[in-house]
Amino acid sequence: MTRGNQRDTDRAKAAKKQAALNKSKAKESNTSLAKRKEADAEILRAKQKKRDEEKATEAAANAAKSIK
């Protein structure tokens, strides 16, 4: 029982630090959030399309090798 009020002071310090972090974090509006989500989705769609094309060309190359 030597901790005394250390636990309470640590909790207060952590709460103050968390409040400072939340205060400095920029809040994003719904419209900018939707735009960002759409942009991210478009990037992922482009990556998936590229990956599918690479798989198709690889499959075609493997099929050509197996025929010979």
Number of C-alpha atoms within 10 A of each C-alpha: 3 5 7 8 8 10 10 11 11 11 11 12 12 12 12 12 12 11 12 11 11 11 10 8 9 8 9 9 9 9 9 10 12 12 12 12 12 12 12 12 12 12 12 12 12 12 12 12 12 12 11 12 12 12 12 12 11 12 12 12 11 11 11 10 9 8 6 5
